[in-house]
Amino acid sequence: MQVLLKRNWFNPKGSRMRVTGKGTVYEMPEEWKELLPSSAEIIEEHAPVIPLVSTKEPDTFSEMNKIAELQAPSAEQIQAEAHTAFMKAQTKRNRQAGAAKAREARALKKENENVEMA
C-alpha cells in the first residue's frame, strides 16, 4: 500500500522515514496499517484520475481567458518578454548614467562658482 506521511516516522523495523515538503509517499506492507501515525493518509491505488484540462469548449470569454493563461508560453512570447526586460534594464542604466553626469556637471559648476568668488 502507498502511504502519504506528513511527519517523520520510525517504522516498526526501527528505521526513520523522512518527509520533505508537504508530504512524502512511501510504499509500506499491509501489516503496518494499524501502526501508522494519525497524520498518515493511505492513498487509494484505484482512485479515479481527474483530467487537469477540460475537454469542453469554453462558453464565455472569461473562461477562454482562463484557459489561455494556463497554456504554456510560446518561444516568441518568452523572447518578447526577455527583450522587454532587457530594454527596461538598459533604460534604467542609461537614466542612472545621465544622472551621474548631471551630478558631476553640477559639482563642477559649483566648484567654479566658489573659485570665482574667492
Sequence and secondary structure as in RCSB ss.txt:
>XXXX:A:sequence
MQVLLKRNWFNPKGSRMRVTGKGTVYEMPEEWKELLPSSAEIIEEHAPVIPLVSTKEPDTFSEMNKIAELQAPSA
EQIQAEAHTAFMKAQTKRNRQAGAAKAREARALKKENENVEMA
>XXXX:A:secstr
 EEEESS EE TTS EE   TT EEEE  GGGGGGS TT EEE TT     SS  S  SSHHHHHHHHHHS   H
HHHHHHHHHHHHHHHHHHHHHHHHHHHHHHHHHHHHHHHHHH 
